[in-house]
Amino acid sequence: MITYKAMFIFDPDGVHAQVLDFPGATSCGKDLEEARRMVASALEDMAETYILMGRPLPLPNPSISDPEAELEEPIHLLLTGTSRVVTLPAELAREMVR
């Protein structure tokens, strides 16, 4: 499991979401819950693309931050031995590490 950092910005039209330490993993949603799902999906898609292209995944940077972010939180990427990559909610990711 790899832990990156997601950031969220709230505006009247919805919530912008971005994985700060994985370029291109960006999305939005009508509320925080949807933005979390959408950015997790964007992270999965970007990770799959990197793997299919033979590129190394970006290394997580725990100290990265965005001064414009209204919320920052970890986002977990679980790599499996198949052709699919999935993200997990934080509580499930913690259970798997135990």
Secondary structure, DSSP 8 states (H G I E B T S, - for coil): -EEEEEEEEEETTEEEEEETTSTT-EEEESSHHHHHHHHHHHHHHHHHHHHHTT-------TT---TT-SEEEEEEEEE-SSS-EEEE-HHHHHHHH-
